[in-house]
Amino acid sequence: MELQPEMILLDQSYATKEDAIRACGKLLVDAGCVEAGYVDAMIERNKLVSTYMGNFIAIPHGTDEAKKFVKKSGISIIQAPEGVQFGADDTEDVAMVLFGIAGIGDEHLDILQKIAIFCSDVDNVVKLADAQTKAEIIEYLQEVE
């Protein structure tokens, strides 16, 4: 899947994980990947099972029931250098990079796998968190292809 610069936000800050998830979802909506109802399903998914994946990464995505809102597969990326707390306040479940994903059929599973492989190396996450341009982020993630 080709990453789109307009679906990447750099140097963002959010008071809550819900705000951060909504921002991921808005990028997907604005790009025509999903209908607005998908964003609420992203919040719901995170309530059911945290979308925090470890290594300072969160991958917000909708529930299975929300597949009806997906128009095309897409991925949004938000860099949040100050971090967004995804766990209880006393945990270290802090995301510095968020990947909002939507997939037609099972396409999102392929997207998830590529992100997981790349981000399993915390040095790669640091590269994403420190990137100064959208082009840098795209370049790092295209190395996974």
Phi, psi and omega per residue, in radians:
M1 nan 2.347 -3.123
E2 -1.422 2.294 3.115
L3 -1.455 2.398 -3.094
Q4 -1.858 2.220 3.140
P5 -0.979 -0.587 -3.118
E6 -1.249 -0.132 3.108
M7 -1.821 0.319 3.123
I8 -2.147 2.326 3.038
L9 -2.096 2.312 3.128
L10 -1.802 2.655 2.955
D11 0.894 0.910 3.137
Q12 -1.706 2.837 3.113
S13 -2.471 2.357 -3.105
Y14 -2.347 2.470 3.135
A15 -1.309 -0.565 -3.088
T16 -2.385 2.824 3.079
K17 -1.143 -0.578 3.117
E18 -1.088 -0.735 3.103
D19 -1.067 -0.744 -3.122
A20 -1.158 -0.744 3.130
I21 -1.117 -0.740 3.112
R22 -1.067 -0.649 3.123
A23 -1.142 -0.723 3.068
C24 -1.043 -0.799 -3.126
G25 -1.144 -0.675 3.136
K26 -1.072 -0.685 3.090
L27 -1.069 -0.700 3.118
L28 -1.169 -0.706 3.107
V29 -1.127 -0.856 -3.093
D30 -1.074 -0.495 -3.136
A31 -1.509 -0.022 3.121
G32 1.383 0.275 3.141
C33 -1.393 -0.626 -3.063
V34 -2.441 2.795 2.979
E35 -1.478 2.817 -3.055
A36 -0.974 -0.558 -3.132
G37 -1.044 -0.418 -3.140
Y38 -1.124 -0.588 -3.105
V39 -1.095 -0.762 3.099
D40 -1.091 -0.625 3.120
A41 -1.191 -0.502 3.066
M42 -1.163 -0.732 3.100
I43 -1.116 -0.778 -3.135
E44 -1.064 -0.773 3.136
R45 -1.008 -0.779 -3.109
N46 -1.165 -0.501 3.075
K47 -1.240 -0.642 -3.131
L48 -1.242 -0.863 -3.136
V49 -2.531 2.178 -3.111
S50 -0.966 2.399 3.097
T51 -1.593 0.152 3.030
Y52 -1.308 2.258 -3.021
M53 -1.899 0.000 -3.044
G54 1.617 3.017 3.139
N55 0.907 0.564 3.060
F56 1.186 0.466 -3.096
I57 -2.129 2.432 2.960
A58 -2.224 2.524 -3.125
I59 -2.241 1.324 3.120
P60 -1.127 2.371 3.092
H61 -2.707 2.881 -3.051
G62 -1.395 2.994 3.062
T63 -1.328 2.901 3.093
D64 -1.038 -0.641 3.137
E65 -1.125 -0.365 -3.083
A66 -1.474 -0.025 -3.132
K67 -0.987 -0.471 3.136
K68 -1.118 -0.345 -3.138
F69 -1.548 -0.147 -3.088
V70 -1.482 2.152 3.136
K71 -1.716 -0.586 3.077
K72 -2.769 2.721 -3.130
S73 -1.202 2.520 3.118
G74 -2.848 2.877 3.110
I75 -2.458 2.276 3.033
S76 -1.932 2.602 -3.110
I77 -2.293 2.241 3.100
I78 -2.198 2.233 3.083
Q79 -1.683 2.176 -3.131
A80 -2.260 1.421 -3.023
P81 -0.989 -0.513 3.134
E82 -1.377 -0.239 3.120
G83 1.513 2.645 3.078
V84 -2.170 2.174 -3.104
Q85 -1.290 2.066 3.126
F86 -1.817 -0.261 3.120
G87 -1.898 -2.838 3.024
A88 -1.153 2.750 -3.065
D89 -1.012 -0.411 -3.101
D90 -1.653 0.178 3.116
T91 -1.797 2.956 3.103
E92 -1.791 0.451 3.135
D93 -1.418 1.225 -3.086
V94 -1.948 2.187 3.129
A95 -1.724 2.291 3.063
M96 -1.880 -0.273 3.051
V97 -2.351 2.265 3.128
L98 -2.076 2.369 3.088
F99 -2.022 1.922 3.046
G100 -1.552 2.206 -3.085
I101 -2.231 2.600 3.020
A102 -2.486 2.366 -3.103
G103 -2.373 2.442 2.993
I104 -1.339 2.314 -3.134
G105 1.016 -2.171 3.134
D106 -1.832 0.234 -3.113
E107 -1.009 -0.548 -3.112
H108 -1.140 -0.437 3.134
L109 -1.151 -0.665 3.079
D110 -1.131 -0.746 3.119
I111 -1.072 -0.832 3.139
L112 -1.017 -0.744 -3.109
Q113 -1.101 -0.770 -3.127
K114 -1.127 -0.735 3.109
I115 -1.108 -0.791 -3.114
A116 -1.064 -0.755 3.141
I117 -1.108 -0.844 -3.123
F118 -1.086 -0.777 -3.031
C119 -1.478 -0.055 3.065
S120 -1.167 -0.361 3.049
D121 -1.703 1.919 -3.063
V122 -1.040 -0.447 3.086
D123 -1.091 -0.603 3.095
N124 -1.191 -0.643 3.096
V125 -1.133 -0.718 3.109
V126 -1.052 -0.720 3.087
K127 -1.008 -0.791 3.140
L128 -1.143 -0.748 -3.106
A129 -1.171 -0.514 -3.114
D130 -1.645 -0.123 -3.080
A131 -0.993 2.436 -3.120
Q132 -1.713 -0.263 -3.119
T133 -2.378 2.761 3.058
K134 -1.116 -0.625 -3.141
A135 -1.062 -0.664 3.105
E136 -1.078 -0.787 -3.131
I137 -1.075 -0.800 3.130
I138 -1.070 -0.747 -3.134
E139 -1.074 -0.786 3.136
Y140 -1.073 -0.792 -3.066
L141 -1.309 -0.411 3.088
Q142 -1.277 -0.309 3.078
E143 -1.124 -0.376 -3.096
V144 -1.316 -0.536 -3.043
E145 -0.826 nan nan
